[in-house]
Amino acid sequence: MNDASPRPTALPYERGAILPDTADDVRKLEVAWQHMAARYAGGDAEAVYGMTGLDRALHIEPEDIALMDDDMAPAHCMAELGTLAMEHLGADPARHDVMLLNRQTAALWLAARVMLRPGDRVVGASPTYSHPAVVRAVADAGAELIDVAGLEAFERVMDSGPPPAVVMLTRLAVSYEILGAREIERIIERAREAGAKIVVDDAGGARVGPAIFGQPRSLELDVDVASTGLDKYGTTGPRLGLLGGERGLVSAIRAKAFEMGMEARPMLYPAVVRSLRAYRPERVRELVECTRSVAAALKRRIGGNRVVETQVIAKLPAEDILDMALTRAGLDTGQAPIVPYEATAALAMLLLRDHGIFTVHFAGLPPGTSALLIKFIPPETLARLGGAERFAVAVDESLQTLAGLIDDPEAIRSLLLDTPQPRDVGM
């Protein structure tokens, strides 16, 4: 996407007849859980390989258990949590405040509700397209989103029409391309010149930007509000949203969060403290290097032209997944019986069912992209699987299995949505 592109729906891909809405994605996740349960039923606690690039576990120590109380935990942890969170975001204690929310999505929704009025103009600026969570947040606030890719398109939009009330800036897009430091600076400059407030959807960028690209931390940028997910790329969960920004705005967002039940449960504060204490930028770099090793193995196994790499991740585009399955089945690639997104979903389910590999496709409902993302893979998990070559073999074999189903949409539907039958879950 090279220019301004208002989208009629939040998702940038075609849904298809098998998975037409989010309810079907929820059902698909339930089927995935059933495959995982079958694997765990064999008595192996490590029978599933978490390759989502996310850490959504609750990591606590025995001494934390007594603090897991919504009233007790903040009394013991609030001061240290505030200090660590401010440091993580690069906040200035003289002007900034921070808070925890139950999701990164909640942070974006609340920021939009507090900072926008019906009819406001919003410009979304990212390397490719804004996350569906941004699109929905703006829509729910009754505002108009004009989504642009890159600095040049942003400049054109700012040069035409009325100035926006808010700029929603995403430095690391859901497609995992990143805006350069100078692009970010210029977007912020133009937004400030227009009198716009700036919200940063820094879900993964809060750590990837500084750790991999030497960029400023979120609130070291001249912005009003920034938020990140604590299950992403170097932090160890739990799955919460960390929001920081100008004190007055954070106070209003905090009040709205409590009204809407979107604040994080305080009993989780001890786990967040441990996660932020342990954060190391080096861990982000380790995850990126491990992912690159998997990308190299995949290129050797299924062809370099099928694996797309950004500066930090690899992905199999949905269109290529569908094309590979059709080609292997000897079918006309121009007459696909399913849409590309459904092919990705089927490949992800086969990887889980047959090889125990749980990918990020199942982690977001609905996914922000139709591609199968291979990202921020923990080296210890990859080693447990058997290494990068074993991962590549699993993808190749799952593509072959998909080829055997591809001309039967009912079989694909059953794979994705029906309760699985008992089967051998060995590798």
C-alpha positions in Angstrom: 0.0 0.0 0.0 1.7 3.1 -1.2 -0.8 5.9 -0.6 -3.8 6.9 1.5 -6.2 4.0 1.5 -9.4 4.2 3.6 -10.5 0.6 4.2 -14.2 -0.4 4.5 -13.3 -3.2 7.1 -10.7 -3.5 9.8 -9.0 -6.5 8.2 -6.7 -6.2 5.1 -7.5 -9.5 3.6 -10.5 -11.5 2.3 -12.2 -13.7 4.9 -13.8 -16.4 2.6 -16.8 -18.6 3.2 -15.2 -21.0 5.8 -14.0 -18.4 8.3 -16.3 -15.4 7.5 -16.1 -13.7 10.9 -14.4 -13.6 14.3 -16.8 -16.2 15.7 -15.3 -18.7 13.3 -11.8 -17.7 14.4 -12.8 -18.4 18.0 -14.1 -21.8 17.0 -10.8 -22.4 15.1 -8.9 -21.6 18.2 -11.0 -24.1 20.2 -10.1 -26.8 17.7 -6.5 -25.9 18.1 -6.8 -26.2 21.9 -8.3 -29.7 21.4 -5.3 -30.8 19.3 -3.0 -29.4 22.1 -5.1 -31.3 24.7 -4.7 -34.5 22.8 -0.9 -34.0 22.7 -0.7 -33.2 26.4 -2.9 -36.2 27.2 0.0 -38.4 26.3 1.8 -37.3 29.4 4.4 -35.0 27.8 4.2 -31.5 29.2 6.4 -30.3 26.3 4.4 -31.9 23.5 3.5 -28.5 22.0 6.1 -26.1 20.7 5.2 -22.5 21.2 6.4 -20.7 18.1 4.2 -17.6 18.3 7.0 -15.3 19.3 4.8 -14.3 22.3 5.2 -15.1 25.9 1.8 -15.1 27.6 2.5 -17.2 30.6 2.2 -16.1 34.2 5.7 -16.4 35.6 5.7 -16.2 39.4 7.9 -17.3 42.3 6.6 -19.0 45.4 6.9 -15.7 47.4 4.6 -14.0 44.9 1.7 -16.3 45.6 0.8 -14.6 48.9 0.7 -11.2 47.0 -1.8 -12.4 44.3 -4.6 -10.4 45.7 -6.1 -7.4 44.0 -5.8 -5.3 47.1 -2.5 -6.6 48.6 -0.5 -6.6 45.4 -0.5 -2.9 44.6 0.4 -2.0 48.1 3.5 -4.1 47.8 4.4 -3.6 44.1 3.0 -0.3 42.9 6.1 1.9 43.6 8.6 -0.5 41.9 6.2 -1.2 39.1 5.8 2.4 38.3 9.6 3.0 38.3 10.2 0.0 36.0 7.4 0.8 33.7 8.5 4.4 33.3 12.0 3.3 32.5 10.8 0.7 30.0 8.9 3.3 28.1 11.6 6.0 28.5 9.1 8.2 30.4 9.9 11.5 32.1 8.6 11.3 35.7 8.1 15.1 35.7 5.4 15.0 33.0 4.5 11.3 32.3 2.4 8.7 34.1 1.9 5.0 33.3 -0.7 2.3 33.9 -1.5 -1.3 33.1 -4.5 -2.5 31.1 -5.9 -5.9 30.4 -4.7 -5.8 26.7 -2.8 -3.7 24.3 -6.1 -3.5 22.3 -7.7 -1.9 25.4 -5.0 0.7 25.5 -5.7 1.8 21.9 -9.5 1.7 22.4 -9.3 3.8 25.5 -6.9 6.3 24.1 -9.2 6.8 21.1 -12.3 7.2 23.4 -10.6 9.8 25.5 -8.8 11.7 22.8 -11.3 11.7 19.9 -14.8 13.1 19.3 -17.3 11.9 16.7 -16.4 13.2 13.3 -12.7 13.8 14.1 -10.2 13.2 11.4 -7.4 10.7 12.3 -4.4 9.8 10.2 -2.9 6.3 10.7 0.8 6.3 9.8 2.8 3.1 9.6 5.2 1.3 7.2 2.2 -0.7 5.6 -1.1 -0.5 7.4 -2.4 0.2 10.9 -3.4 -2.8 13.0 -7.1 -3.7 13.1 -7.1 -2.7 16.7 -6.3 0.9 15.6 -9.0 0.8 12.9 -11.6 -0.5 15.3 -10.7 2.0 18.1 -11.1 4.9 15.7 -14.3 3.6 14.3 -15.8 3.0 17.8 -15.0 6.6 18.7 -17.0 7.8 15.7 -13.9 9.3 14.0 -12.7 8.9 10.4 -9.4 7.1 9.8 -7.2 7.8 6.8 -4.6 5.1 6.8 -1.3 5.8 5.0 1.9 3.8 4.4 5.2 5.6 4.8 6.3 9.2 5.1 5.6 10.4 1.6 1.9 9.3 1.7 1.6 10.9 5.2 3.0 14.2 3.9 0.5 14.2 1.0 -2.4 13.6 3.4 -1.2 16.3 5.8 -0.9 18.7 2.8 -4.6 18.2 1.9 -7.8 18.5 3.8 -8.3 19.7 7.4 -5.7 18.9 10.0 -6.2 15.7 12.0 -7.2 15.7 15.6 -4.9 12.7 16.3 -2.1 10.9 14.4 -2.0 7.1 15.2 1.7 6.2 14.7 2.9 2.6 14.3 6.6 2.2 13.9 6.6 -1.6 13.7 3.7 -2.7 11.6 1.7 -5.9 11.9 3.5 -6.9 8.7 6.8 -6.3 10.6 8.3 -3.6 8.4 9.6 -0.7 10.4 9.7 3.1 10.0 13.1 4.6 10.1 14.1 7.0 12.8 14.1 10.0 10.4 10.6 9.0 9.1 9.3 8.8 12.6 10.8 12.2 13.5 9.3 13.9 10.4 5.8 12.3 11.0 5.9 13.7 14.6 7.1 17.1 13.4 4.2 17.4 10.9 1.7 16.2 13.4 2.8 18.8 15.9 2.8 21.5 13.2 -0.8 20.6 12.6 -1.7 20.7 16.3 -2.5 17.0 16.4 -2.2 14.7 19.3 0.0 11.7 18.8 -0.8 8.1 19.9 1.9 5.4 19.3 0.7 1.8 18.8 4.1 0.4 19.9 2.9 -3.1 20.5 6.3 -4.7 19.5 8.1 -1.6 18.5 8.7 -0.5 22.0 11.5 -3.0 22.3 12.3 -3.9 18.7 12.9 -0.2 17.8 15.5 0.4 20.5 17.0 -3.1 20.7 17.4 -3.8 17.0 17.5 -0.4 15.3 18.9 1.9 18.0 15.7 4.0 18.0 14.4 6.0 21.0 12.1 4.4 23.6 8.4 5.1 23.2 8.1 8.2 25.3 11.5 9.5 24.4 9.6 10.4 21.2 7.6 13.7 21.3 4.2 12.0 21.6 1.2 12.2 23.9 0.5 8.5 24.6 2.3 5.3 23.8 1.4 1.7 24.6 3.0 -1.7 24.2 2.1 -5.4 24.9 4.0 -7.1 27.7 3.8 -10.5 25.9 6.0 -9.4 23.0 9.7 -9.7 22.2 11.8 -9.7 25.3 9.3 -9.4 28.0 7.9 -12.5 29.6 4.2 -11.7 30.1 1.6 -11.9 31.3 -0.5 -10.6 28.3 -1.2 -7.1 29.4 -1.0 -3.6 27.9 1.4 -1.0 29.3 0.3 2.5 28.5 2.2 5.7 29.3 1.9 9.4 28.4 1.1 12.9 29.5 -0.2 12.9 33.0 -3.6 14.4 32.3 -4.3 12.0 29.4 -3.3 9.0 31.4 -5.5 10.1 34.3 -8.5 10.3 32.0 -7.6 7.0 30.4 -7.3 5.4 33.8 -10.7 6.6 34.8 -12.3 5.3 31.6 -10.5 2.0 32.0 -12.0 1.5 35.5 -15.4 2.4 34.3 -15.2 -0.1 31.4 -13.4 -2.9 33.3 -10.3 -2.7 31.1 -7.7 -2.1 33.8 -5.3 -4.9 34.6 -6.0 -7.1 37.6 -3.6 -5.8 40.3 -2.9 -9.4 41.5 -0.8 -9.6 38.3 1.5 -6.8 39.3 4.2 -9.0 40.8 4.6 -10.9 37.6 4.9 -7.7 35.6 7.5 -6.5 38.0 9.6 -9.6 37.5 9.1 -9.4 33.7 10.3 -5.8 33.6 13.2 -6.4 36.0 14.5 -9.2 33.8 14.1 -7.5 30.4 17.3 -7.4 28.4 17.6 -5.9 24.9 20.0 -8.7 24.1 17.2 -11.2 24.4 15.4 -9.4 21.5 18.5 -9.8 19.4 18.7 -13.5 20.2 15.1 -14.0 19.1 15.7 -12.2 15.8 18.8 -14.3 15.1 17.0 -17.5 15.8 14.2 -16.5 13.5 16.7 -15.8 10.7 18.1 -19.3 11.1 14.6 -20.7 10.5 14.0 -18.5 7.5 17.3 -19.7 6.0 16.2 -23.4 6.5 12.8 -22.7 5.0 14.3 -21.1 1.9 16.4 -24.1 1.4 13.5 -26.5 1.8 10.6 -24.8 0.0 12.3 -22.2 -2.1 13.7 -18.7 -1.4 11.0 -17.0 -3.5 8.3 -18.3 -1.2 9.8 -16.9 2.0 9.5 -13.2 2.6 11.9 -11.6 5.1 11.7 -8.2 6.8 14.5 -6.9 8.9 13.3 -8.9 11.9 11.0 -11.7 10.9 10.1 -14.1 8.1 6.6 -14.9 6.6 4.9 -17.1 4.1 2.3 -14.9 2.3 -1.1 -16.4 2.2 -1.2 -16.2 -1.6 2.0 -18.2 -1.8 0.7 -20.9 0.7 -2.4 -21.3 -1.5 -0.4 -21.3 -4.7 2.1 -23.9 -3.4 -0.8 -26.2 -2.2 -2.5 -26.0 -5.6 0.7 -26.5 -7.5 1.6 -29.6 -5.5 -1.9 -30.9 -6.1 -1.6 -30.4 -9.8 -4.5 -28.0 -9.9 -5.1 -24.8 -11.8 -3.7 -22.0 -9.6 -6.2 -19.5 -11.1 -9.3 -21.4 -9.8 -8.7 -21.8 -6.1 -11.7 -23.3 -4.2 -10.7 -21.3 -1.0 -9.3 -17.9 -0.3 -5.6 -17.4 0.8 -6.5 -16.7 4.4 -8.2 -20.0 4.7 -5.1 -21.7 3.2 -2.9 -20.1 5.9 -5.4 -21.2 8.6 -5.3 -24.8 7.3 -1.5 -24.8 7.2 -1.3 -23.5 10.8 -3.8 -26.2 12.0 -1.8 -29.0 10.2 1.5 -27.7 11.8 -0.2 -28.0 15.2 -2.1 -31.2 14.6 0.8 -33.2 13.0 3.9 -31.6 14.4 2.9 -29.8 17.6 4.0 -26.4 16.3 1.7 -23.6 17.7 2.1 -20.5 15.5 1.1 -16.9 16.0 -1.8 -17.4 13.6 -3.9 -18.6 16.6 -2.7 -15.9 19.0 -4.7 -13.0 17.6 -8.5 -13.1 16.9 -8.8 -12.3 14.2 -5.1 -12.2 12.9 -3.9 -8.9 11.7 -2.4 -10.4 8.6 -3.2 -13.3 6.3 0.4 -14.5 6.2 1.9 -17.2 8.3 4.4 -15.3 10.4 7.6 -16.8 11.7 8.9 -14.4 14.3 10.9 -14.0 17.4 11.4 -17.8 17.9 12.9 -18.7 21.2 16.2 -20.7 20.6 15.5 -23.0 23.4 12.1 -24.0 22.0 13.6 -24.4 18.5 16.3 -26.7 20.0 13.6 -28.8 21.7 11.8 -29.2 18.4 15.0 -30.4 16.7 16.4 -27.2 15.1 15.7 -25.0 12.2 15.8 -27.9 9.6 13.2 -29.8 11.6 10.9 -26.7 11.5 11.4 -26.5 7.8 10.6 -30.1 7.3 7.4 -29.7 9.3 6.3 -26.8 7.1 7.1 -28.8 3.9 5.2 -31.9 5.1 2.2 -29.8 6.2 2.1 -28.1 2.8 2.0 -31.5 1.2 -0.9 -32.6 3.5 -2.7 -29.4 2.6 -2.2 -30.1 -1.1 -4.1 -33.4 -0.5 -7.1 -31.4 0.9 -7.0 -28.3 -1.2 -9.6 -29.3 -3.8 -12.2 -30.2 -1.0 -13.4 -27.1 0.8 -15.6 -29.3 3.1 -12.4 -31.1 4.2 -10.8 -27.7 4.9 -13.8 -26.6 6.8 -13.8 -29.8 8.9 -10.1 -29.4 9.6 -10.6 -25.9 10.9 -14.0 -26.1 12.7 -14.9 -29.7 13.6 -14.1 -31.4 16.8 -11.0 -33.5 15.9 -11.2 -37.3 16.0 -8.8 -39.2 18.2 -5.6 -39.9 16.3 -1.9 -40.7 16.8 -0.2 -37.4 17.7 3.4 -38.7 17.4 6.0 -36.7 15.4 
